[in-house]
Amino acid sequence: MQALGHGIRPFCTFWILAWLLATDTSAGAGSMTGREWFDRGLALSRQGLFPEASQAFENSADLRPTAGAYVDLGLAEWHQGHAGKAILAWKRALWIAPANSQARENEAVARQMLDLEDADLLWYEEASTWLSPYAWIWLSAAMLWLAASSLVLPVVLFGARRDWHRLVAAIALAVFFLSLIGNAGVVGRMNLGVVLGESVPLRLTPTTQGEVIANLSSGESLRRLRSLGHFDLVQCANLTGWLAPDQYALVCPGSVSSEH
């Protein structure tokens, strides 16, 4: 359906982001490293200086996205009453590390307190949450390489293939094709976002004068469907309408709400 969003663009963006986020960058945010910003954020949180701690954790996550940085960023934002930013941070922690129990529990408690439902996932999107996006990439690459080497190397080195070479290649190809389902689910989840503001107007038409269908609460989950002008068509619960891209953020770290 609309899970793949804008077609090939999210798929290309997914692979580019994966390469960038897998690289340990040490530049930016001054001369401090991601770990130094993280330690500074912890110290500021202990002092109750949550706005400053949020900035420190954000700098840490910008330099080197980790689940720990996003978990603590969410806690700092929650202490300031920023439910949307807190839930967004915990979702980004789960994007990087799906098994992170602290992020999952924090988000669940926050949604229960705010009476907010999470976005519904399609079956292959749900399957993609079993591993991190980067694990799906490496699994696909490794299985494709294993299948190719099992078929080619025996001929090059020994002049013939044996039955077990073909068996390894068949298993590797089967796992490769299954991993494509996980990658497709990740691409679909790249269009999931979180409302950041309070009483954000969801409009019937993509204009500032458009009729307001509903006012969305901070922390509500949504799915971006497409963009038009300075608005994005989003689906939130059972409602579909137009939303300004600066009023929400996508869960995928490094993504922007919309490209105009």
Secondary structure by P-SEA (a helix, b strand, c coil): cccccccaaaaaaaaaaaaaaacccccccccccaaaaaaaaaaaaaacaaaaaaaaaaaaaaacccaaaaaaaaaaaaaacaaaaaaaaaaaaaaacccaaaaaaaaaaaaaaaccccccccaaaaaaacccaaaaaaaaaaaaaaaaaaacccccccccccaaaaaaaaaaaaaaaaaaaaaaaaaaaccbbbbccccccccccccccccccbbbccbbbbbbccccccccccccccbbbbbccccccccccccccccc
